[in-house]
């Protein structure tokens, strides 16, 4: 991390709606064809509830502040490094010390295990948990990257900050 971070009051949390909407579109696109739509949606919703319950409870228990904070550095690579690294660490109660995002990846792993136990046939639940953790790393890093550069992207398209 670059060491130049915004104050805790300037941190932004854009909300879950854009992420969940993207996830819904992806799930509808690559959903399992052999499961009825309602059963698949129920399983995926259960996975979502399990993951978010573990993440929220773990963050509260450990006193983590999971919101993304903008980098105050200049340059593409320092800001990119900041965006990716913040997917793996969070501030603790002091809002100065970074700690590993254990609840986020525990929740992703547990949700993957649970989801794969609900699938018909023989499934390797452990690989499902690992896949969910890798998905969290990739999607979370991408989401932070877009959040970090959103104003720059809008500015490049001629849209101004209001």
Phi, psi and omega per residue, in radians:
X1 nan 2.694 -2.970
X2 -1.457 -0.351 3.128
X3 1.615 -0.190 3.121
X4 -1.896 1.659 -3.087
X5 -2.077 2.733 3.103
X6 -1.244 2.874 3.114
X7 -1.241 2.797 -3.141
X8 -0.990 -0.515 -3.135
X9 -1.252 -0.419 -3.121
X10 -1.549 -0.045 -3.110
X11 -1.138 2.603 -3.102
X12 -2.132 2.485 3.019
X13 -2.296 1.736 -3.016
X14 -1.233 -0.118 3.095
X15 1.748 2.914 -3.085
X16 -1.565 -0.241 -3.001
X17 -1.008 -0.901 -3.129
X18 -1.078 -0.668 3.138
X19 -1.173 -0.786 -3.131
X20 -1.195 -0.593 3.082
X21 -1.132 -0.756 3.090
X22 -1.088 -0.768 3.129
X23 -1.088 -0.698 3.119
X24 -1.075 -0.781 3.139
X25 -1.095 -0.757 3.114
X26 -1.109 -0.772 -3.140
X27 -1.100 -0.679 3.107
X28 -1.186 -0.555 -3.122
X29 -1.309 -0.737 -3.043
X30 -1.946 0.259 -3.098
X31 -1.034 2.707 -3.136
X32 -1.173 2.202 -3.068
X33 -1.288 -0.436 -3.066
X34 -1.466 -0.076 3.109
X35 -1.779 2.460 3.041
X36 -1.070 2.603 -3.050
X37 -1.012 -0.721 -3.105
X38 -1.206 -0.664 3.118
X39 -1.161 -0.733 3.130
X40 -1.134 -0.755 3.134
X41 -1.112 -0.674 3.121
X42 -1.138 -0.742 3.125
X43 -1.119 -0.774 -3.132
X44 -1.168 -0.651 3.084
X45 -1.144 -0.711 3.079
X46 -1.055 -0.706 3.092
X47 -1.083 -0.760 3.118
X48 -1.056 -0.789 -3.114
X49 -1.138 -0.766 3.137
X50 -1.084 -0.869 -3.100
X51 -1.068 -0.853 -3.100
X52 -1.194 -0.527 3.079
X53 -1.175 -0.768 3.132
X54 -1.170 -0.744 -3.134
X55 -1.101 -0.859 -3.114
X56 -1.129 -0.792 3.121
X57 -1.121 -0.737 3.121
X58 -1.137 -0.740 3.097
X59 -1.094 -0.717 3.125
X60 -1.169 -0.769 -3.124
X61 -1.104 -0.738 -3.111
X62 -1.526 -0.129 -3.140
X63 1.260 0.597 -3.132
X64 -1.487 2.608 3.050
X65 -1.932 1.688 -2.977
X66 -1.439 -0.089 -3.078
X67 -1.141 2.639 3.134
X68 -1.399 2.412 3.063
X69 -2.033 2.404 -3.131
X70 -1.176 2.547 3.079
X71 -1.469 2.440 3.119
X72 -1.696 0.115 3.138
X73 -1.330 2.844 3.000
X74 -1.816 2.578 3.074
X75 1.833 2.612 -3.080
X76 -1.167 -0.874 -3.028
X77 -1.203 -0.743 3.078
X78 -1.081 -0.672 3.128
X79 -1.232 -0.638 3.090
X80 -1.139 -0.784 3.108
X81 -1.039 -0.730 3.111
X82 -1.077 -0.830 -3.097
X83 -1.067 -0.766 -3.114
X84 -1.241 -0.764 -3.090
X85 -1.142 -0.538 -3.129
X86 -1.218 -0.223 3.034
X87 -1.322 -0.302 -3.078
X88 -1.913 -0.183 3.133
X89 -2.364 2.717 3.097
X90 -2.455 2.704 3.062
X91 -1.276 2.558 3.047
X92 -1.602 -2.869 -3.075
X93 -1.023 -0.488 -3.115
X94 -1.279 -0.328 -3.061
X95 1.022 0.439 3.060
X96 -2.270 -0.447 -3.081
X97 -1.813 2.307 3.116
X98 -1.624 2.416 3.134
X99 -2.268 2.706 3.126
X100 -1.063 2.500 -3.141
X101 -1.376 1.068 -3.100
X102 -1.052 -0.798 -3.136
X103 -1.056 -0.645 -3.108
X104 -1.099 -0.821 -3.082
X105 -1.406 -0.479 3.014
X106 -1.154 -0.767 3.112
X107 -1.098 -0.727 3.120
X108 -1.119 -0.760 -3.140
X109 -1.120 -0.812 -3.125
X110 -1.105 -0.697 3.125
X111 -1.144 -0.672 3.088
X112 -1.141 -0.699 3.068
X113 -1.056 -0.863 -3.093
X114 -1.108 -0.798 -3.121
X115 -1.039 -0.741 -3.104
X116 -1.264 -0.368 3.031
X117 -1.272 -0.427 -3.141
X118 -1.452 -0.290 -3.106
X119 -1.273 2.545 3.109
X120 -1.257 2.735 3.129
X121 1.416 -3.064 -3.112
X122 -1.514 2.115 -3.131
X123 -2.144 2.579 3.011
X124 -1.558 1.726 -3.048
X125 -1.164 -0.529 -3.120
X126 -1.179 -0.704 3.100
X127 -1.207 -0.537 3.062
X128 -1.121 -0.702 3.081
X129 -1.142 -0.754 3.124
X130 -1.131 -0.698 3.112
X131 -1.073 -0.728 3.114
X132 -1.106 -0.677 3.102
X133 -1.125 -0.749 3.105
X134 -1.134 -0.677 3.085
X135 -1.091 -0.730 3.106
X136 -1.048 -0.756 -3.137
X137 -1.091 -0.811 -3.108
X138 -1.233 -0.881 -3.100
X139 -1.192 -0.719 3.121
X140 -1.102 -0.734 3.115
X141 -1.145 -0.725 3.105
X142 -1.116 -0.709 3.125
X143 -1.108 -0.759 3.092
X144 -1.127 -0.672 3.118
X145 -1.066 -0.827 3.124
X146 -1.118 -0.709 3.105
X147 -1.084 -0.733 -3.123
X148 -1.109 -0.702 -3.039
X149 -1.819 0.176 -3.069
X150 -1.025 -0.798 -3.126
X151 -1.166 -0.630 3.088
X152 -1.147 -0.700 3.126
X153 -1.132 -0.789 3.110
X154 -1.081 -0.704 3.128
X155 -1.119 -0.658 3.121
X156 -1.132 -0.510 3.106
X157 -1.562 0.110 3.090
X158 1.487 0.126 3.100
X159 -1.579 2.371 -3.077
X160 -1.832 2.680 3.074
X161 -1.266 2.300 3.137
X162 -1.753 nan nan
